[in-house]
Amino acid sequence: MHTEIFQTLESETPIAMSIQNRIKDYIVSASGIRAIFAADNNENSGVGEITLPDRIIAGLFALSYCRFMQKRIGKPGPVVAMGSDSRPTGTAIGGTALRVLLAQGMNVRYCGILPSPAIMAYVGKSKDLDGFFYITASHNPVGHNGCKCGAEDGSVLSGKDSDELNSLSLSLVQDTEAIKEVTALMSADNDSLTQILSETATWKTEADG
């Protein structure tokens, strides 16, 4: 499935080629994407740093979710909850993903660290949330991490929706313009970021409630 993603890009950009090679190690499934994100590539590692290719891939997945949700909702500015489990690499993944979500006009309620059932229940009972973006690798060792996404009922995307999101994500890995966009966003000033992070405690309390 998606064998085209493993073909060589018609680009000599080293980072584009390293991203394409790196995606081969990812597991892409109905529950999202997953890999060993710890920079030392040790699945039991407590290292919080991640490599540049992994950071960009996380940003590309966030970009694909933005495009998917904008199409699904049919209006600008979908409202989504975002959070992560307590894995050390969650901060690095989340920082990139959050920048991308905000740059694409998503309205984000960043809830910080909380269990997946909490964010899913929060979205499911909310009347104004359109979905969630959650960083986790479920039961896998601590060096693993990943991203899973859900819709307005609080459930993880499945079936046709999951296939559409995954196909879009894998196509963006081949898109040099998307790679450049995400790379630029990773270091760009973002006036909304500080404000969003300052509201974390509020949204976390609401989600935990």
C-alpha positions as CSV (number, residue, x, y, z in Angstrom):
1,M,0.0,0.0,0.0
2,H,1.3,3.5,-0.9
3,T,4.4,2.0,-2.6
4,E,4.8,5.2,-4.6
5,I,5.9,7.0,-1.4
6,F,9.1,4.9,-1.4
7,Q,10.2,5.9,-4.9
8,T,13.0,8.4,-5.1
9,L,12.0,12.1,-5.4
10,E,12.9,13.9,-8.5
11,S,14.8,16.3,-6.3
12,E,18.3,16.5,-5.1
13,T,17.4,18.3,-1.9
14,P,19.1,16.3,0.8
15,I,16.4,17.0,3.4
16,A,13.7,15.9,1.0
17,M,15.5,12.6,0.3
18,S,16.2,12.0,4.0
19,I,12.5,12.5,4.8
20,Q,11.5,10.1,2.1
21,N,13.9,7.5,3.4
22,R,12.8,8.1,7.0
23,I,9.1,7.6,6.2
24,K,9.9,3.9,5.3
25,D,10.4,3.3,9.1
26,Y,7.0,4.7,10.0
27,I,3.9,2.7,10.7
28,V,0.9,4.3,9.0
29,S,-2.4,2.9,10.0
30,A,-6.0,3.7,10.8
31,S,-4.9,5.1,14.2
32,G,-2.4,7.6,12.6
33,I,1.4,7.5,12.3
34,R,4.0,6.0,14.6
35,A,7.7,5.5,14.8
36,I,10.7,5.7,17.2
37,F,11.0,9.4,17.6
38,A,13.8,9.6,20.1
39,A,16.8,11.1,18.4
40,D,19.1,8.2,19.5
41,N,16.7,5.7,17.8
42,N,16.4,3.7,21.0
43,E,12.9,2.5,21.6
44,N,13.4,2.6,25.3
45,S,15.1,6.0,25.3
46,G,14.0,8.9,27.5
47,V,15.6,11.4,25.2
48,G,13.3,14.3,24.3
49,E,15.1,15.5,21.1
50,I,13.9,14.3,17.7
51,T,15.7,14.5,14.3
52,L,15.0,17.2,11.7
53,P,13.3,14.7,9.3
54,D,11.0,13.5,12.1
55,R,10.2,17.0,13.0
56,I,9.3,17.8,9.4
57,I,7.2,14.7,9.0
58,A,5.2,15.5,12.1
59,G,4.6,19.0,10.6
60,L,3.5,17.4,7.3
61,F,1.1,15.2,9.1
62,A,-0.3,18.2,10.9
63,L,-0.6,20.0,7.6
64,S,-2.5,17.1,6.1
65,Y,-4.9,17.1,9.1
66,C,-5.5,20.8,8.5
67,R,-6.4,20.3,4.9
68,F,-8.5,17.2,5.7
69,M,-10.4,19.0,8.4
70,Q,-11.0,22.2,6.3
71,K,-12.5,20.0,3.6
72,R,-14.5,17.9,6.1
73,I,-16.0,20.9,7.9
74,G,-16.4,23.0,4.8
75,K,-15.5,26.3,6.4
76,P,-12.4,28.1,7.5
77,G,-11.0,27.8,11.0
78,P,-12.0,24.3,12.4
79,V,-11.8,24.2,16.2
80,V,-9.7,21.4,17.4
81,A,-8.3,20.2,20.8
82,M,-4.7,19.3,20.9
83,G,-2.7,17.4,23.6
84,S,-0.2,14.6,24.2
85,D,0.7,11.8,26.5
86,S,3.8,12.2,28.8
87,R,6.4,10.8,26.4
88,P,9.6,13.0,26.3
89,T,9.4,13.6,22.6
90,G,5.9,14.9,22.8
91,T,7.0,18.5,23.3
92,A,9.2,18.6,20.2
93,I,6.5,17.0,18.0
94,G,3.8,19.2,19.5
95,G,5.8,22.4,19.0
96,T,6.0,21.8,15.3
97,A,2.5,20.5,14.9
98,L,1.0,23.4,16.8
99,R,2.9,26.0,14.6
100,V,1.5,24.3,11.5
101,L,-2.0,24.1,12.8
102,L,-2.0,27.8,13.8
103,A,-0.4,28.9,10.5
104,Q,-3.2,27.1,8.6
105,G,-5.9,29.0,10.4
106,M,-7.0,26.2,12.8
107,N,-8.5,27.4,16.2
108,V,-6.6,25.3,18.7
109,R,-7.4,24.5,22.3
110,Y,-4.0,23.2,23.5
111,C,-4.6,21.0,26.5
112,G,-1.0,20.0,27.3
113,I,-0.4,16.5,28.7
114,L,-3.5,14.4,29.4
115,P,-4.7,10.8,28.7
116,S,-6.2,10.0,25.4
117,P,-9.6,9.1,26.8
118,A,-9.8,12.6,28.3
119,I,-9.3,14.4,25.1
120,M,-11.6,12.1,23.2
121,A,-14.3,12.5,25.8
122,Y,-13.8,16.3,25.8
123,V,-14.3,16.5,22.1
124,G,-17.2,14.1,22.1
125,K,-19.2,16.1,24.6
126,S,-18.3,19.5,23.2
127,K,-20.7,21.3,21.0
128,D,-18.1,23.5,19.3
129,L,-15.1,21.2,18.8
130,D,-14.6,19.8,15.3
131,G,-11.9,17.2,16.2
132,F,-8.6,16.5,18.0
133,F,-4.9,16.2,17.2
134,Y,-3.3,13.9,19.8
135,I,0.4,12.9,20.2
136,T,0.9,9.4,21.5
137,A,2.2,5.9,20.7
138,S,-0.3,4.2,22.9
139,H,1.2,1.1,24.6
140,N,4.5,1.1,22.8
141,P,7.9,1.8,24.5
142,V,8.7,5.3,25.6
143,G,11.1,6.1,22.7
144,H,8.2,5.6,20.2
145,N,5.7,8.4,19.5
146,G,3.2,9.4,16.9
147,C,0.1,11.3,16.0
148,K,-3.6,10.3,15.9
149,C,-6.5,12.4,14.9
150,G,-10.2,12.4,15.5
151,A,-13.4,14.1,14.4
152,E,-16.3,15.8,16.2
153,D,-17.7,12.8,17.9
154,G,-14.4,12.2,19.8
155,S,-13.5,9.0,18.0
156,V,-10.3,8.3,16.2
157,L,-10.7,8.6,12.4
158,S,-11.4,5.3,10.8
159,G,-12.3,3.8,7.5
160,K,-12.6,6.1,4.6
161,D,-11.6,9.2,6.6
162,S,-8.4,7.6,7.9
163,D,-7.5,6.4,4.4
164,E,-8.0,9.9,3.0
165,L,-5.8,11.5,5.7
166,N,-3.1,8.9,5.4
167,S,-3.0,9.2,1.6
168,L,-2.8,13.0,1.9
169,S,0.0,12.7,4.5
170,L,2.1,10.4,2.3
171,S,1.6,12.6,-0.7
172,L,2.9,15.6,1.2
173,V,6.1,13.7,2.0
174,Q,6.8,13.8,-1.8
175,D,5.8,17.5,-2.1
176,T,8.9,19.6,-1.9
177,E,6.9,22.8,-1.6
178,A,5.1,21.4,1.4
179,I,8.4,20.4,2.9
180,K,9.7,23.9,2.4
181,E,6.5,25.4,4.0
182,V,6.7,23.3,7.1
183,T,10.5,23.9,7.5
184,A,9.9,27.6,7.3
185,L,7.1,27.5,9.9
186,M,9.3,25.6,12.4
187,S,11.5,28.7,12.9
188,A,9.1,31.5,12.0
189,D,7.8,34.0,14.6
190,N,4.2,33.2,15.5
191,D,2.2,35.8,17.4
192,S,-0.5,33.3,18.2
193,L,1.8,30.7,19.8
194,T,2.4,32.5,23.1
195,Q,-1.3,33.2,23.5
196,I,-2.3,29.6,22.8
197,L,0.3,28.2,25.3
198,S,-0.9,30.7,28.0
199,E,-4.3,29.2,27.8
200,T,-3.2,25.6,28.3
201,A,-4.1,25.3,31.9
202,T,-7.7,26.6,31.2
203,W,-8.3,24.0,28.4
204,K,-6.6,21.2,30.3
205,T,-8.9,21.8,33.3
206,E,-11.9,21.8,31.0
207,A,-10.9,18.7,29.3
208,D,-10.1,16.8,32.5
209,G,-13.5,17.8,33.9
